[in-house]
Amino acid sequence: MRSEAGLFSAVLRHWRSRHGWSQLDLALAANVSARHISFLETGRAQPSREMVLRLGETFDLSLRDRNAMLRAAGFEHAFDEPAFDGGLPPPLAHALERMCAQQEPYPLIVLNRHYDVLHTNQSAARMFLHVMKQLPTSVNMMRLLFDPAVRDLVVDWERVARELLSRLHRELLNRPNDAGLATLLQSLLALPEVPKEWRQPDLSTSSEPTLIFRVRYQDLELAFLTTVTIFNAPQNVLLDEIVIESYFPFDDPTKEACIRLARA
């Protein structure tokens, strides 16, 4: 596998620029000479596979971006990029199913890096069907939130929508090469119901680790505390990117409504 001339050099300059580092800064962080970094960026030297991996780790790149850097240098990828269906290692697939079952009768949703629903437990499927009148197959959670039919069901929609758009802005700043994430954000910002002031990222407020989400269902107002789980030290791209959202009842009426739906 051969790289296109100059491709790795361009990728290296891109990530160094994104971090605001000089060649000396990168050299010190990666524990290599500044001369070698200069030679890599000008194409006078070709990196070894180990050097590419070291630079990817120094930049703290996602596993997908580390694979892309390896390909730019002419090497095969280092981290598998399996599909969700059948792609999880058996122990982790079993652990995920246990998590789904343990979360019952409250919702649990597995998302990819673009907020597409990959998997749900039975409670989440029921919630989609009863509250939002659709099954969660091929659903994008961000797009769903901005759907007019769903938007009217969400209590304090503006607060929730703005907080999630801010999250998307932050994620895109961390993953500037993610075209899918950029397309998702731009499509949401272009919607007429999104105020112009939301189109600029608000980085003055911290990103909360949890979110209170309230939705209207029949004559009830269901309130959930959402938490996010990710895998630590993943060794393939799928595990590096999937997000597990768990919804816990925030009050007794929500808890009782979830139990009733499970028995229906």
C-alpha positions in Angstrom: 0.0 0.0 0.0 1.6 3.3 -1.1 0.6 6.8 -0.1 0.0 9.6 -2.5 3.0 11.9 -2.6 2.9 14.5 0.1 -0.4 13.2 1.6 1.1 12.3 5.0 3.1 15.6 5.1 -0.2 17.5 4.6 -2.0 15.5 7.2 0.8 16.0 9.7 0.8 19.8 9.1 -3.0 19.8 9.5 -3.0 18.2 12.9 -0.1 20.2 14.2 -1.9 23.4 13.0 -5.1 22.3 14.6 -3.3 21.9 18.0 -1.5 25.3 17.6 1.9 23.7 18.0 5.2 24.6 16.4 7.4 21.9 15.0 9.4 22.1 18.2 6.3 21.8 20.4 5.3 18.6 18.5 8.9 17.2 18.7 9.0 17.7 22.5 5.6 16.2 23.0 6.4 13.2 20.8 10.0 12.8 22.1 11.6 13.1 18.7 13.9 15.7 17.2 12.5 18.9 15.6 14.7 18.1 12.6 12.8 14.9 12.0 9.4 16.6 12.3 10.6 19.1 9.7 11.8 16.4 7.4 8.4 14.6 7.7 6.5 17.7 6.9 8.6 18.5 3.9 8.6 15.0 2.6 12.4 14.6 2.9 11.8 11.7 5.3 9.2 9.0 5.4 7.7 7.9 8.7 7.8 4.4 10.1 4.5 2.8 11.1 5.6 3.2 14.8 6.2 6.9 14.2 2.8 7.4 12.7 1.2 5.7 15.7 3.3 7.8 18.1 2.2 11.0 16.4 -1.4 9.9 16.4 -1.2 9.3 20.1 0.6 12.6 20.7 -2.2 14.4 19.0 -4.7 12.3 21.0 -6.6 11.5 17.7 -9.6 9.2 17.5 -8.8 5.7 16.4 -10.5 6.5 13.0 -8.2 9.5 12.5 -5.2 7.4 13.5 -6.1 4.8 10.8 -6.5 7.7 8.3 -3.0 8.9 9.2 -1.6 5.5 8.7 -3.2 5.2 5.3 -1.9 8.6 4.3 1.6 7.3 5.1 1.0 4.1 3.1 0.3 1.6 5.9 -2.6 -0.6 6.6 -4.9 0.5 9.4 -4.0 -0.6 12.9 -7.5 -0.6 14.4 -10.4 -2.6 13.0 -13.5 -0.7 11.8 -16.3 -3.2 12.1 -20.0 -2.6 11.6 -22.2 -2.7 14.7 -24.1 -5.8 13.7 -21.8 -8.6 14.4 -18.8 -6.3 14.9 -18.6 -6.3 18.7 -16.3 -8.8 20.3 -18.5 -11.5 21.9 -17.7 -10.5 25.5 -18.6 -6.9 24.9 -21.7 -7.8 22.9 -22.8 -9.9 25.9 -22.0 -7.1 28.3 -24.0 -4.7 26.2 -27.0 -7.0 26.2 -26.7 -7.3 30.0 -26.6 -3.5 30.3 -29.8 -3.3 28.1 -31.6 -5.8 30.3 -30.4 -4.3 33.5 -31.7 -0.9 32.5 -35.3 -2.2 32.1 -37.9 -0.9 32.5 -36.1 2.3 31.7 -34.8 3.3 28.3 -31.3 2.7 27.0 -30.1 3.7 23.6 -26.8 2.9 21.7 -25.7 5.6 19.3 -22.9 6.0 16.8 -20.7 9.2 16.5 -23.4 10.9 14.3 -26.2 10.1 16.8 -27.8 7.4 14.7 -29.6 4.8 16.8 -27.8 1.5 16.5 -29.6 -0.5 19.2 -32.1 0.0 22.0 -33.5 -2.0 24.9 -37.2 -2.9 24.9 -38.1 0.0 27.1 -36.6 2.5 24.7 -38.4 0.8 21.8 -41.7 1.1 23.7 -41.1 4.7 24.5 -40.4 5.6 20.8 -43.6 3.8 19.8 -45.9 5.1 22.4 -44.6 8.6 22.9 -43.1 9.5 19.5 -45.3 7.1 17.4 -42.4 5.5 15.6 -39.9 2.7 16.0 -36.3 3.7 16.6 -34.9 2.0 13.5 -32.9 4.3 11.2 -33.5 7.2 13.6 -31.1 10.0 14.2 -31.6 11.3 17.7 -30.5 14.9 16.9 -32.7 15.2 13.9 -35.6 13.6 15.8 -35.4 16.3 18.5 -35.9 19.0 15.8 -38.7 17.2 14.1 -41.9 19.4 14.4 -44.0 16.5 15.6 -41.5 15.6 18.3 -40.5 19.1 19.2 -44.0 19.9 20.6 -43.7 16.9 22.9 -40.5 18.1 24.5 -40.9 20.3 27.6 -38.5 23.3 27.6 -37.5 22.4 24.0 -35.4 25.5 23.5 -33.1 24.7 26.5 -32.6 21.1 25.5 -32.1 21.9 21.8 -29.6 24.7 22.5 -27.6 22.5 25.0 -27.4 19.7 22.4 -26.4 22.0 19.6 -23.6 23.3 21.9 -22.5 19.7 22.4 -22.4 19.2 18.6 -20.3 22.4 18.2 -17.8 21.1 20.8 -17.6 17.7 19.2 -17.0 19.2 15.8 -14.2 21.4 17.2 -12.6 18.2 18.5 -13.3 16.3 15.3 -12.9 18.9 12.5 -12.4 16.3 9.8 -15.7 14.5 10.6 -17.8 15.4 7.5 -20.8 13.5 8.7 -20.9 15.5 12.0 -20.4 18.8 10.2 -23.3 17.9 7.8 -25.5 17.1 10.7 -24.8 20.3 12.6 -25.2 22.5 9.5 -28.5 20.8 8.6 -29.9 21.5 12.1 -28.6 25.1 12.1 -30.3 25.8 8.8 -33.7 24.9 10.2 -36.0 28.0 10.4 -36.9 27.4 14.0 -33.2 27.6 15.1 -32.5 31.2 16.1 -29.5 32.9 14.5 -27.7 33.3 17.8 -27.6 29.6 18.2 -25.5 29.3 15.0 -22.4 30.5 16.8 -20.9 28.1 19.4 -21.3 29.2 23.0 -18.1 27.9 24.7 -18.6 30.1 27.8 -20.7 27.5 29.6 -19.4 24.1 30.5 -20.8 20.9 29.0 -22.9 19.1 31.6 -22.3 15.4 32.1 -26.0 14.8 32.5 -29.2 16.2 31.0 -32.7 16.5 32.4 -35.1 15.6 29.6 -38.9 16.0 29.9 -41.4 14.8 27.4 -45.2 15.0 27.4 -47.1 11.7 27.2 -50.9 11.6 27.4 -51.7 13.6 30.5 -48.3 13.1 32.1 -45.0 14.9 31.9 -42.2 12.3 32.0 -38.9 13.4 33.4 -35.6 11.6 32.8 -32.1 12.1 33.9 -29.8 11.0 31.0 -26.3 9.7 31.5 -23.7 8.8 28.8 -21.3 5.8 28.9 -18.4 5.2 26.6 -15.8 2.4 26.5 -12.4 3.1 28.1 -9.3 2.3 26.1 -11.1 0.8 23.1 -9.1 -1.2 20.6 -11.3 -0.8 17.5 -13.0 2.1 15.9 -16.6 0.9 16.7 -15.9 0.8 20.4 -14.2 4.2 20.2 -17.2 5.8 18.7 -20.4 4.3 20.2 -22.2 6.1 23.0 -24.6 4.5 25.4 -27.3 6.8 26.7 -29.2 5.6 29.8 -32.5 7.3 30.9 -33.3 7.2 34.6 -36.7 8.3 36.0 -36.3 11.7 37.6 -39.5 11.4 39.7 -42.0 8.8 40.9 -44.7 9.5 38.1 -42.1 8.8 35.5 -41.0 5.6 37.3 -44.5 4.4 37.5 -45.3 5.2 33.9 -42.3 3.2 32.7 -43.4 0.2 34.8 -46.9 0.5 33.3 -45.6 0.6 29.8 -43.5 -2.5 30.5 -46.5 -4.4 31.6 -48.7 -3.3 28.7 
